[in-house]
């Protein structure tokens, strides 16, 4: 065994949340634990409620927020059904798009150069 490479093995005090104290030997001087053999439900036969950081409350808040969002979405959906929005603006933009596509096709058929940056590649064509 090599000298001076192992940690010091010393007396250690383990303290449980229930108040039990155990004296053992370890490389650390003390430990704090939450459950020990004196208070663990398996050994004592008693049931102990352990709340791990409010997980149940956090789940309930999250689920309530989810239900609230669904209710709002449903109310918004019913309001949208009651008052349909005019689709004129969407039709105008679609018409504009169709006219631009038609103009680009006519220009391509006529052999004209497309507008700057409109689908042209920067690569040079292969030499023939």
N, CA, C and O atoms as CSV, one atom per row, in Angstrom:
chain,resi,resn,atom,element,x,y,z
A,1,UNK,N,N,0.849,-1.181,0.000
A,1,UNK,CA,C,0.000,0.000,0.000
A,1,UNK,C,C,0.888,1.236,0.000
A,1,UNK,O,O,1.829,1.328,0.788
A,2,UNK,N,N,0.589,2.192,-0.888
A,2,UNK,CA,C,1.406,3.395,-0.964
A,2,UNK,C,C,1.119,4.312,0.215
A,2,UNK,O,O,-0.007,4.383,0.707
A,3,UNK,N,N,2.140,5.000,0.652
A,3,UNK,CA,C,2.005,5.907,1.784
A,3,UNK,C,C,1.506,7.272,1.313
A,3,UNK,O,O,1.827,7.706,0.207
A,4,UNK,N,N,0.723,7.944,2.149
A,4,UNK,CA,C,0.261,9.320,1.954
A,4,UNK,C,C,-0.661,9.515,0.739
A,4,UNK,O,O,-0.739,10.629,0.220
A,5,UNK,N,N,-1.355,8.480,0.272
A,5,UNK,CA,C,-2.319,8.686,-0.807
A,5,UNK,C,C,-3.746,8.408,-0.348
A,5,UNK,O,O,-4.693,8.739,-1.062
A,6,UNK,N,N,-3.922,7.811,0.824
A,6,UNK,CA,C,-5.242,7.474,1.314
A,6,UNK,C,C,-5.752,8.557,2.258
A,6,UNK,O,O,-4.972,9.124,3.023
A,7,UNK,N,N,-7.076,8.860,2.214
A,7,UNK,CA,C,-7.614,9.869,3.135
A,7,UNK,C,C,-7.568,9.376,4.575
A,7,UNK,O,O,-7.509,8.175,4.835
A,8,UNK,N,N,-7.596,10.311,5.487
A,8,UNK,CA,C,-7.541,9.979,6.923
A,8,UNK,C,C,-8.844,9.306,7.343
A,8,UNK,O,O,-9.931,9.797,7.037
A,9,UNK,N,N,-8.729,8.183,8.043
A,9,UNK,CA,C,-9.878,7.436,8.539
A,9,UNK,C,C,-10.083,7.843,9.980
A,9,UNK,O,O,-9.253,7.542,10.838
A,10,UNK,N,N,-11.188,8.531,10.257
A,10,UNK,CA,C,-11.371,9.138,11.572
A,10,UNK,C,C,-12.749,8.810,12.137
A,10,UNK,O,O,-13.583,8.214,11.455
A,11,UNK,N,N,-12.981,9.203,13.389
A,11,UNK,CA,C,-14.291,9.027,14.006
A,11,UNK,C,C,-15.287,9.971,13.338
A,11,UNK,O,O,-14.959,11.109,13.003
A,12,UNK,N,N,-16.527,9.470,13.150
A,12,UNK,CA,C,-17.544,10.233,12.439
A,12,UNK,C,C,-18.846,10.193,13.226
A,12,UNK,O,O,-19.149,9.193,13.877
A,13,UNK,N,N,-19.621,11.280,13.169
A,13,UNK,CA,C,-20.916,11.349,13.838
A,13,UNK,C,C,-21.985,11.492,12.764
A,13,UNK,O,O,-21.955,12.435,11.972
A,14,UNK,N,N,-22.933,10.551,12.738
A,14,UNK,CA,C,-24.054,10.614,11.801
A,14,UNK,C,C,-25.281,11.043,12.590
A,14,UNK,O,O,-25.657,10.389,13.563
A,15,UNK,N,N,-25.913,12.152,12.171
A,15,UNK,CA,C,-27.066,12.694,12.866
A,15,UNK,C,C,-28.282,12.608,11.960
A,15,UNK,O,O,-28.249,13.095,10.830
A,16,UNK,N,N,-29.355,11.995,12.443
A,16,UNK,CA,C,-30.591,11.855,11.671
A,16,UNK,C,C,-31.535,13.006,11.994
A,16,UNK,O,O,-31.388,13.666,13.023
A,17,UNK,N,N,-32.505,13.245,11.111
A,17,UNK,CA,C,-33.498,14.297,11.324
A,17,UNK,C,C,-34.392,13.980,12.523
A,17,UNK,O,O,-34.947,14.891,13.138
A,18,UNK,N,N,-34.537,12.692,12.860
A,18,UNK,CA,C,-35.364,12.309,14.011
A,18,UNK,C,C,-34.633,12.525,15.337
A,18,UNK,O,O,-35.248,12.449,16.400
A,19,UNK,N,N,-33.342,12.789,15.283
A,19,UNK,CA,C,-32.568,13.042,16.492
A,19,UNK,C,C,-31.625,11.919,16.874
A,19,UNK,O,O,-30.837,12.083,17.805
A,20,UNK,N,N,-31.675,10.804,16.203
A,20,UNK,CA,C,-30.784,9.684,16.501
A,20,UNK,C,C,-29.356,10.039,16.095
A,20,UNK,O,O,-29.134,10.682,15.069
A,21,UNK,N,N,-28.396,9.615,16.907
A,21,UNK,CA,C,-26.988,9.901,16.647
A,21,UNK,C,C,-26.232,8.581,16.615
A,21,UNK,O,O,-26.374,7.748,17.510
A,22,UNK,N,N,-25.428,8.403,15.573
A,22,UNK,CA,C,-24.623,7.188,15.419
A,22,UNK,C,C,-23.162,7.591,15.329
A,22,UNK,O,O,-22.821,8.564,14.656
A,23,UNK,N,N,-22.310,6.852,16.000
A,23,UNK,CA,C,-20.868,7.114,15.953
A,23,UNK,C,C,-20.220,5.960,15.186
A,23,UNK,O,O,-20.317,4.797,15.577
A,24,UNK,N,N,-19.567,6.310,14.099
A,24,UNK,CA,C,-18.890,5.326,13.253
A,24,UNK,C,C,-17.546,5.908,12.834
A,24,UNK,O,O,-17.148,6.970,13.311
A,25,UNK,N,N,-16.858,5.218,11.952
A,25,UNK,CA,C,-15.599,5.740,11.424
A,25,UNK,C,C,-15.768,5.962,9.926
A,25,UNK,O,O,-16.386,5.152,9.236
A,26,UNK,N,N,-15.212,7.071,9.427
A,26,UNK,CA,C,-15.331,7.416,8.019
A,26,UNK,C,C,-14.227,8.391,7.647
A,26,UNK,O,O,-13.428,8.789,8.494
A,27,UNK,N,N,-14.187,8.770,6.388
A,27,UNK,CA,C,-13.194,9.750,5.943
A,27,UNK,C,C,-13.689,11.174,6.158
A,27,UNK,O,O,-12.901,12.114,6.061
A,28,UNK,N,N,-14.991,11.357,6.451
A,28,UNK,CA,C,-15.554,12.679,6.752
A,28,UNK,C,C,-15.892,12.742,8.235
A,28,UNK,O,O,-16.214,11.717,8.837
A,29,UNK,N,N,-15.825,13.925,8.833
A,29,UNK,CA,C,-16.074,14.017,10.277
A,29,UNK,C,C,-17.549,13.883,10.673
A,29,UNK,O,O,-17.842,13.429,11.779
A,30,UNK,N,N,-18.505,14.275,9.775
A,30,UNK,CA,C,-19.913,14.183,10.159
A,30,UNK,C,C,-20.805,14.073,8.920
A,30,UNK,O,O,-20.430,14.487,7.823
A,31,UNK,N,N,-22.004,13.501,9.128
A,31,UNK,CA,C,-23.031,13.385,8.096
A,31,UNK,C,C,-24.369,13.762,8.715
A,31,UNK,O,O,-24.592,13.532,9.903
A,32,UNK,N,N,-25.274,14.351,7.903
A,32,UNK,CA,C,-26.652,14.613,8.330
A,32,UNK,C,C,-27.554,13.852,7.363
A,32,UNK,O,O,-27.458,14.024,6.148
A,33,UNK,N,N,-28.428,13.012,7.908
A,33,UNK,CA,C,-29.315,12.211,7.075
A,33,UNK,C,C,-30.771,12.509,7.443
A,33,UNK,O,O,-31.047,13.068,8.504
A,34,UNK,N,N,-31.699,12.132,6.557
A,34,UNK,CA,C,-33.121,12.388,6.790
A,34,UNK,C,C,-33.833,11.189,7.406
A,34,UNK,O,O,-34.749,11.361,8.210
A,35,UNK,N,N,-33.425,9.986,7.040
A,35,UNK,CA,C,-34.094,8.777,7.517
A,35,UNK,C,C,-33.033,7.792,7.996
A,35,UNK,O,O,-32.007,7.603,7.343
A,36,UNK,N,N,-33.292,7.167,9.144
A,36,UNK,CA,C,-32.357,6.167,9.659
A,36,UNK,C,C,-33.137,4.916,10.054
A,36,UNK,O,O,-34.347,4.844,9.838
A,37,UNK,N,N,-32.460,3.947,10.621
A,37,UNK,CA,C,-33.108,2.708,11.038
A,37,UNK,C,C,-34.106,2.912,12.163
A,37,UNK,O,O,-35.013,2.096,12.329
A,38,UNK,N,N,-33.966,3.982,12.943
A,38,UNK,CA,C,-34.874,4.230,14.062
A,38,UNK,C,C,-36.186,4.867,13.605
A,38,UNK,O,O,-37.195,4.762,14.301
A,39,UNK,N,N,-36.184,5.520,12.454
A,39,UNK,CA,C,-37.395,6.206,12.024
A,39,UNK,C,C,-37.893,5.759,10.650
A,39,UNK,O,O,-38.917,6.268,10.193
A,40,UNK,N,N,-37.224,4.844,9.982
A,40,UNK,CA,C,-37.650,4.397,8.660
A,40,UNK,C,C,-38.946,3.586,8.779
A,40,UNK,O,O,-39.043,2.716,9.644
A,41,UNK,N,N,-39.953,3.859,7.915
A,41,UNK,CA,C,-41.239,3.156,8.019
A,41,UNK,C,C,-41.122,1.634,7.880
A,41,UNK,O,O,-41.919,0.906,8.473
A,42,UNK,N,N,-40.170,1.151,7.130
A,42,UNK,CA,C,-40.023,-0.299,6.961
A,42,UNK,C,C,-39.661,-0.971,8.284
A,42,UNK,O,O,-40.164,-2.051,8.595
A,43,UNK,N,N,-38.789,-0.329,9.060
A,43,UNK,CA,C,-38.335,-0.919,10.313
A,43,UNK,C,C,-39.289,-0.646,11.466
A,43,UNK,O,O,-39.418,-1.475,12.368
A,44,UNK,N,N,-39.965,0.513,11.452
A,44,UNK,CA,C,-40.846,0.878,12.567
A,44,UNK,C,C,-42.266,0.397,12.369
A,44,UNK,O,O,-42.991,0.221,13.349
A,45,UNK,N,N,-42.693,0.177,11.124
A,45,UNK,CA,C,-44.060,-0.258,10.857
A,45,UNK,C,C,-45.062,0.877,10.890
A,45,UNK,O,O,-46.267,0.634,10.819
A,46,UNK,N,N,-44.600,2.096,10.996
A,46,UNK,CA,C,-45.494,3.260,11.007
A,46,UNK,C,C,-45.395,3.982,9.668
A,46,UNK,O,O,-44.378,3.916,8.977
A,47,UNK,N,N,-46.470,4.666,9.326
A,47,UNK,CA,C,-46.490,5.424,8.071
A,47,UNK,C,C,-46.071,6.854,8.358
A,47,UNK,O,O,-46.545,7.465,9.315
A,48,UNK,N,N,-45.195,7.380,7.543
A,48,UNK,CA,C,-44.707,8.744,7.726
A,48,UNK,C,C,-44.902,9.488,6.420
A,48,UNK,O,O,-44.499,9.007,5.361
A,49,UNK,N,N,-45.515,10.650,6.488
A,49,UNK,CA,C,-45.753,11.450,5.293
A,49,UNK,C,C,-44.504,12.270,5.020
A,49,UNK,O,O,-44.063,13.057,5.858
A,50,UNK,N,N,-43.945,12.074,3.842
A,50,UNK,CA,C,-42.757,12.814,3.447
A,50,UNK,C,C,-43.126,13.648,2.231
A,50,UNK,O,O,-43.432,13.106,1.169
A,51,UNK,N,N,-43.098,14.960,2.385
A,51,UNK,CA,C,-43.395,15.851,1.266
A,51,UNK,C,C,-42.070,16.243,0.636
A,51,UNK,O,O,-41.273,16.959,1.241
A,52,UNK,N,N,-41.844,15.779,-0.561
A,52,UNK,CA,C,-40.569,16.028,-1.227
A,52,UNK,C,C,-40.630,17.335,-1.995
A,52,UNK,O,O,-40.821,17.345,-3.211
A,53,UNK,N,N,-40.469,18.418,-1.289
A,53,UNK,CA,C,-40.362,19.723,-1.932
A,53,UNK,C,C,-41.664,20.248,-2.503
A,53,UNK,O,O,-41.624,21.049,-3.437
A,54,UNK,N,N,-42.826,19.836,-1.986
A,54,UNK,CA,C,-44.094,20.352,-2.470
A,54,UNK,C,C,-44.441,19.893,-3.868
A,54,UNK,O,O,-45.042,20.648,-4.632
A,55,UNK,N,N,-44.079,18.684,-4.217
A,55,UNK,CA,C,-44.341,18.181,-5.568
A,55,UNK,C,C,-45.835,18.106,-5.859
A,55,UNK,O,O,-46.264,18.393,-6.977
A,56,UNK,N,N,-46.620,17.726,-4.877
A,56,UNK,CA,C,-48.066,17.614,-5.093
A,56,UNK,C,C,-48.659,18.993,-5.367
A,56,UNK,O,O,-49.459,19.156,-6.288
A,57,UNK,N,N,-48.270,19.977,-4.572
A,57,UNK,CA,C,-48.782,21.329,-4.778
A,57,UNK,C,C,-48.333,21.875,-6.130
A,57,UNK,O,O,-49.100,22.547,-6.819
A,58,UNK,N,N,-47.116,21.592,-6.498
A,58,UNK,CA,C,-46.601,22.068,-7.785
A,58,UNK,C,C,-47.389,21.429,-8.933
A,58,UNK,O,O,-47.703,22.100,-9.916
A,59,UNK,N,N,-47.710,20.139,-8.813
A,59,UNK,CA,C,-48.520,19.468,-9.834
A,59,UNK,C,C,-49.911,20.082,-9.907
A,59,UNK,O,O,-50.427,20.322,-10.999
A,60,UNK,N,N,-50.520,20.337,-8.757
A,60,UNK,CA,C,-51.861,20.926,-8.751
A,60,UNK,C,C,-51.865,22.303,-9.397
A,60,UNK,O,O,-52.766,22.615,-10.175
A,61,UNK,N,N,-50.865,23.137,-9.086
A,61,UNK,CA,C,-50.790,24.473,-9.709
A,61,UNK,C,C,-50.638,24.345,-11.218
A,61,UNK,O,O,-51.274,25.079,-11.974
A,62,UNK,N,N,-49.801,23.420,-11.655
A,62,UNK,CA,C,-49.569,23.225,-13.084
A,62,UNK,C,C,-50.847,22.742,-13.767
A,62,UNK,O,O,-51.181,23.210,-14.855
A,63,UNK,N,N,-51.560,21.814,-13.139
A,63,UNK,CA,C,-52.782,21.289,-13.727
A,63,UNK,C,C,-53.873,22.354,-13.759
A,63,UNK,O,O,-54.636,22.429,-14.721
A,64,UNK,N,N,-53.953,23.187,-12.705
A,64,UNK,CA,C,-54.929,24.274,-12.695
A,64,UNK,C,C,-54.639,25.262,-13.816
A,64,UNK,O,O,-55.562,25.738,-14.477
A,65,UNK,N,N,-53.368,25.574,-14.034
A,65,UNK,CA,C,-53.003,26.484,-15.120
A,65,UNK,C,C,-53.370,25.867,-16.465
A,65,UNK,O,O,-53.809,26.577,-17.370
A,66,UNK,N,N,-53.197,24.556,-16.606
A,66,UNK,CA,C,-53.545,23.856,-17.839
A,66,UNK,C,C,-55.051,23.931,-18.074
A,66,UNK,O,O,-55.491,24.223,-19.186
A,67,UNK,N,N,-55.847,23.667,-17.028
A,67,UNK,CA,C,-57.301,23.725,-17.165
A,67,UNK,C,C,-57.763,25.138,-17.498
A,67,UNK,O,O,-58.672,25.317,-18.308
A,68,UNK,N,N,-57.149,26.141,-16.883
A,68,UNK,CA,C,-57.504,27.533,-17.159
A,68,UNK,C,C,-57.197,27.887,-18.606
A,68,UNK,O,O,-57.993,28.563,-19.259
A,69,UNK,N,N,-56.067,27.446,-19.110
A,69,UNK,CA,C,-55.699,27.717,-20.498
A,69,UNK,C,C,-56.667,27.035,-21.456
A,69,UNK,O,O,-57.033,27.612,-22.480
A,70,UNK,N,N,-57.087,25.806,-21.133
A,70,UNK,CA,C,-58.057,25.112,-21.985
A,70,UNK,C,C,-59.395,25.834,-21.983
A,70,UNK,O,O,-60.028,25.962,-23.031
A,71,UNK,N,N,-59.838,26.310,-20.817
A,71,UNK,CA,C,-61.103,27.030,-20.738
A,71,UNK,C,C,-61.044,28.311,-21.559
A,71,UNK,O,O,-61.999,28.653,-22.255
A,72,UNK,N,N,-59.913,29.021,-21.476
A,72,UNK,CA,C,-59.762,30.253,-22.266
A,72,UNK,C,C,-59.766,29.945,-23.756
A,72,UNK,O,O,-60.400,30.656,-24.536
A,73,UNK,N,N,-59.067,28.893,-24.156
A,73,UNK,CA,C,-59.015,28.530,-25.568
A,73,UNK,C,C,-60.402,28.140,-26.072
A,73,UNK,O,O,-60.778,28.479,-27.193
A,74,UNK,N,N,-61.149,27.434,-25.249
A,74,UNK,CA,C,-62.492,27.034,-25.645
A,74,UNK,C,C,-63.384,28.267,-25.758
A,74,UNK,O,O,-64.177,28.373,-26.694
A,75,UNK,N,N,-63.263,29.195,-24.818
A,75,UNK,CA,C,-64.062,30.419,-24.880
A,75,UNK,C,C,-63.680,31.246,-26.104
A,75,UNK,O,O,-64.547,31.813,-26.769
A,76,UNK,N,N,-62.377,31.314,-26.400
A,76,UNK,CA,C,-61.926,32.051,-27.591
A,76,UNK,C,C,-62.413,31.373,-28.862
A,76,UNK,O,O,-62.775,32.050,-29.825
A,77,UNK,N,N,-62.426,30.053,-28.876
A,77,UNK,CA,C,-62.899,29.306,-30.033
A,77,UNK,C,C,-64.380,29.542,-30.277
A,77,UNK,O,O,-64.803,29.686,-31.425
A,78,UNK,N,N,-65.176,29.584,-29.211
A,78,UNK,CA,C,-66.604,29.852,-29.351
A,78,UNK,C,C,-66.834,31.273,-29.812
A,78,UNK,O,O,-67.740,31.526,-30.606
A,79,UNK,N,N,-66.022,32.218,-29.325
A,79,UNK,CA,C,-66.157,33.608,-29.744
A,79,UNK,C,C,-65.783,33.742,-31.217
A,79,UNK,O,O,-66.400,34.520,-31.944
A,80,UNK,N,N,-64.793,33.002,-31.655
A,80,UNK,CA,C,-64.374,33.057,-33.059
A,80,UNK,C,C,-65.450,32.471,-33.957
A,80,UNK,O,O,-65.671,32.954,-35.067
A,81,UNK,N,N,-66.127,31.420,-33.471
A,81,UNK,CA,C,-67.211,30.835,-34.261
A,81,UNK,C,C,-68.384,31.799,-34.351
A,81,UNK,O,O,-69.050,31.874,-35.384
A,82,UNK,N,N,-68.640,32.539,-33.275
A,82,UNK,CA,C,-69.762,33.462,-33.264
A,82,UNK,C,C,-69.510,34.652,-34.194
A,82,UNK,O,O,-70.429,35.118,-34.867
A,83,UNK,N,N,-68.266,35.145,-34.231
A,83,UNK,CA,C,-67.932,36.294,-35.067
A,83,UNK,C,C,-66.808,35.906,-36.018
A,83,UNK,O,O,-65.638,36.020,-35.651
A,84,UNK,N,N,-67.122,35.454,-37.224
A,84,UNK,CA,C,-66.048,35.100,-38.152
A,84,UNK,C,C,-65.314,36.350,-38.619
A,84,UNK,O,O,-65.930,37.375,-38.913
A,85,UNK,N,N,-63.997,36.251,-38.684
A,85,UNK,CA,C,-63.186,37.383,-39.125
A,85,UNK,C,C,-63.221,37.470,-40.647
A,85,UNK,O,O,-63.299,36.450,-41.333
A,86,UNK,N,N,-63.164,38.683,-41.164
A,86,UNK,CA,C,-63.151,38.815,-42.623
A,86,UNK,C,C,-61.849,38.283,-43.192
A,86,UNK,O,O,-60.774,38.515,-42.639
A,87,UNK,N,N,-61.957,37.568,-44.301
A,87,UNK,CA,C,-60.792,36.948,-44.910
A,87,UNK,C,C,-60.308,37.746,-46.114
A,87,UNK,O,O,-59.538,37.235,-46.927
A,88,UNK,N,N,-60.755,39.000,-46.235
A,88,UNK,CA,C,-60.390,39.809,-47.393
A,88,UNK,C,C,-58.889,40.043,-47.459
A,88,UNK,O,O,-58.293,39.953,-48.532
A,89,UNK,N,N,-58.281,40.341,-46.331
A,89,UNK,CA,C,-56.854,40.633,-46.336
A,89,UNK,C,C,-56.054,39.409,-46.773
A,89,UNK,O,O,-55.091,39.537,-47.530
A,90,UNK,N,N,-56.443,38.226,-46.303
A,90,UNK,CA,C,-55.754,37.008,-46.694
A,90,UNK,C,C,-55.916,36.761,-48.187
A,90,UNK,O,O,-54.975,36.320,-48.847
A,91,UNK,N,N,-57.113,37.042,-48.732
A,91,UNK,CA,C,-57.333,36.858,-50.155
A,91,UNK,C,C,-56.502,37.836,-50.973
A,91,UNK,O,O,-55.978,37.479,-52.028
A,92,UNK,N,N,-56.383,39.063,-50.491
A,92,UNK,CA,C,-55.597,40.069,-51.215
A,92,UNK,C,C,-54.143,39.633,-51.263
A,92,UNK,O,O,-53.512,39.705,-52.318
A,93,UNK,N,N,-53.607,39.185,-50.148
A,93,UNK,CA,C,-52.210,38.770,-50.143
A,93,UNK,C,C,-52.008,37.537,-51.029
A,93,UNK,O,O,-50.969,37.400,-51.675
A,94,UNK,N,N,-52.988,36.655,-51.059
A,94,UNK,CA,C,-52.886,35.488,-51.924
A,94,UNK,C,C,-52.955,35.912,-53.383
A,94,UNK,O,O,-52.246,35.366,-54.229
A,95,UNK,N,N,-53.815,36.892,-53.677
A,95,UNK,CA,C,-53.923,37.391,-55.048
A,95,UNK,C,C,-52.606,38.036,-55.476
A,95,UNK,O,O,-52.131,37.823,-56.591
A,96,UNK,N,N,-52.028,38.824,-54.578
A,96,UNK,CA,C,-50.749,39.464,-54.899
A,96,UNK,C,C,-49.684,38.410,-55.184
A,96,UNK,O,O,-48.899,38.552,-56.121
A,97,UNK,N,N,-49.659,37.376,-54.391
A,97,UNK,CA,C,-48.684,36.311,-54.568
A,97,UNK,C,C,-48.882,35.615,-55.912
A,97,UNK,O,O,-47.915,35.343,-56.623
A,98,UNK,N,N,-50.117,35.331,-56.252
A,98,UNK,CA,C,-50.403,34.679,-57.525
A,98,UNK,C,C,-50.018,35.552,-58.713
A,98,UNK,O,O,-49.516,35.048,-59.718
A,99,UNK,N,N,-50.249,36.846,-58.604
A,99,UNK,CA,C,-49.867,37.735,-59.713
A,99,UNK,C,C,-48.356,37.802,-59.857
A,99,UNK,O,O,-47.848,37.847,-60.977
A,100,UNK,N,N,-47.635,37.810,-58.759
A,100,UNK,CA,C,-46.171,37.834,-58.838
A,100,UNK,C,C,-45.642,36.555,-59.479
A,100,UNK,O,O,-44.715,36.601,-60.288
A,101,UNK,N,N,-46.228,35.414,-59.119
A,101,UNK,CA,C,-45.801,34.143,-59.700
A,101,UNK,C,C,-46.100,34.133,-61.193
A,101,UNK,O,O,-45.277,33.682,-61.990
A,102,UNK,N,N,-47.274,34.625,-61.575
A,102,UNK,CA,C,-47.641,34.662,-62.991
A,102,UNK,C,C,-46.707,35.574,-63.772
A,102,UNK,O,O,-46.299,35.230,-64.882
A,103,UNK,N,N,-46.360,36.733,-63.212
A,103,UNK,CA,C,-45.437,37.655,-63.883
A,103,UNK,C,C,-44.061,37.013,-64.039
A,103,UNK,O,O,-43.423,37.166,-65.081
A,104,UNK,N,N,-43.595,36.290,-63.008
A,104,UNK,CA,C,-42.286,35.643,-63.082
A,104,UNK,C,C,-42.286,34.568,-64.161
A,104,UNK,O,O,-41.290,34.409,-64.866
A,105,UNK,N,N,-43.386,33.825,-64.304
A,105,UNK,CA,C,-43.476,32.798,-65.347
A,105,UNK,C,C,-43.465,33.428,-66.741
A,105,UNK,O,O,-42.795,32.932,-67.647
A,106,UNK,N,N,-44.204,34.510,-66.905
A,106,UNK,CA,C,-44.243,35.184,-68.203
A,106,UNK,C,C,-42.859,35.713,-68.568
A,106,UNK,O,O,-42.435,35.628,-69.720
A,107,UNK,N,N,-42.161,36.259,-67.571
A,107,UNK,CA,C,-40.823,36.787,-67.821
A,107,UNK,C,C,-39.863,35.663,-68.186
A,107,UNK,O,O,-38.999,35.848,-69.043
A,108,UNK,N,N,-39.996,34.510,-67.554
A,108,UNK,CA,C,-39.126,33.373,-67.850
A,108,UNK,C,C,-39.406,32.845,-69.250
A,108,UNK,O,O,-38.481,32.467,-69.969
A,109,UNK,N,N,-40.658,32.816,-69.634
A,109,UNK,CA,C,-41.006,32.351,-70.977
A,109,UNK,C,C,-40.499,33.308,-72.043
A,109,UNK,O,O,-40.100,32.882,-73.127
A,110,UNK,N,N,-40.514,34.600,-71.737
A,110,UNK,CA,C,-40.057,35.601,-72.690
A,110,UNK,C,C,-38.534,35.670,-72.742
A,110,UNK,O,O,-37.979,36.317,-73.629
A,111,UNK,N,N,-37.866,35.029,-71.828
A,111,UNK,CA,C,-36.406,35.014,-71.807
A,111,UNK,C,C,-35.802,36.184,-71.068
A,111,UNK,O,O,-34.594,36.404,-71.156
A,112,UNK,N,N,-36.587,36.930,-70.354
A,112,UNK,CA,C,-36.075,38.071,-69.604
A,112,UNK,C,C,-35.378,37.586,-68.341
A,112,UNK,O,O,-35.680,36.512,-67.820
A,113,UNK,N,N,-34.444,38.392,-67.861
A,113,UNK,CA,C,-33.743,38.073,-66.620
A,113,UNK,C,C,-34.690,38.299,-65.443
A,113,UNK,O,O,-35.419,39.290,-65.429
A,114,UNK,N,N,-34.695,37.415,-64.470
A,114,UNK,CA,C,-35.515,37.651,-63.294
A,114,UNK,C,C,-34.953,38.803,-62.478
A,114,UNK,O,O,-33.801,39.197,-62.656
A,115,UNK,N,N,-35.744,39.319,-61.615
A,115,UNK,CA,C,-35.320,40.438,-60.774
A,115,UNK,C,C,-34.112,40.028,-59.945
A,115,UNK,O,O,-33.891,38.846,-59.683
A,116,UNK,N,N,-33.338,41.026,-59.539
A,116,UNK,CA,C,-32.106,40.775,-58.798
A,116,UNK,C,C,-32.422,40.010,-57.504
A,116,UNK,O,O,-33.258,40.435,-56.707
A,117,UNK,N,N,-31.744,38.885,-57.313
A,117,UNK,CA,C,-31.900,38.089,-56.099
A,117,UNK,C,C,-33.125,37.202,-56.124
A,117,UNK,O,O,-33.419,36.555,-55.119
A,118,UNK,N,N,-33.840,37.143,-57.208
A,118,UNK,CA,C,-35.056,36.341,-57.264
A,118,UNK,C,C,-34.742,34.962,-57.819
A,118,UNK,O,O,-35.005,34.702,-58.993
A,119,UNK,N,N,-34.205,34.099,-57.032
A,119,UNK,CA,C,-33.997,32.723,-57.409
A,119,UNK,C,C,-32.735,32.460,-58.204
A,119,UNK,O,O,-32.517,31.330,-58.639
A,120,UNK,N,N,-31.891,33.471,-58.410
A,120,UNK,CA,C,-30.661,33.239,-59.153
A,120,UNK,C,C,-29.592,32.678,-58.220
A,120,UNK,O,O,-29.507,33.046,-57.049
A,121,UNK,N,N,-28.820,31.823,-58.745
A,121,UNK,CA,C,-27.723,31.252,-57.977
A,121,UNK,C,C,-26.457,32.047,-58.288
A,121,UNK,O,O,-26.359,32.641,-59.361
A,122,UNK,N,N,-25.523,32.070,-57.407
A,122,UNK,CA,C,-24.283,32.809,-57.621
A,122,UNK,C,C,-23.242,31.966,-58.347
A,122,UNK,O,O,-22.205,32.479,-58.767
A,123,UNK,N,N,-23.516,30.684,-58.493
A,123,UNK,CA,C,-22.566,29.832,-59.187
A,123,UNK,C,C,-22.572,30.130,-60.663
A,123,UNK,O,O,-23.596,30.489,-61.243
A,124,UNK,N,N,-21.415,29.975,-61.254
A,124,UNK,CA,C,-21.316,30.150,-62.692
A,124,UNK,C,C,-21.828,28.886,-63.368
A,124,UNK,O,O,-21.640,27.790,-62.839
A,125,UNK,N,N,-22.466,29.014,-64.518
A,125,UNK,CA,C,-22.932,27.817,-65.216
A,125,UNK,C,C,-21.744,27.025,-65.725
A,125,UNK,O,O,-20.690,27.608,-65.978
A,126,UNK,N,N,-21.877,25.718,-65.885
A,126,UNK,CA,C,-20.759,24.907,-66.357
A,126,UNK,C,C,-20.374,25.288,-67.778
A,126,UNK,O,O,-21.225,25.638,-68.596
A,127,UNK,N,N,-19.078,25.215,-68.057
A,127,UNK,CA,C,-18.585,25.571,-69.400
A,127,UNK,C,C,-19.023,24.505,-70.383
A,127,UNK,O,O,-18.990,23.310,-70.090
A,128,UNK,N,N,-19.434,24.962,-71.554
A,128,UNK,CA,C,-19.920,24.016,-72.570
A,128,UNK,C,C,-18.839,23.687,-73.549
A,128,UNK,O,O,-19.061,22.907,-74.475
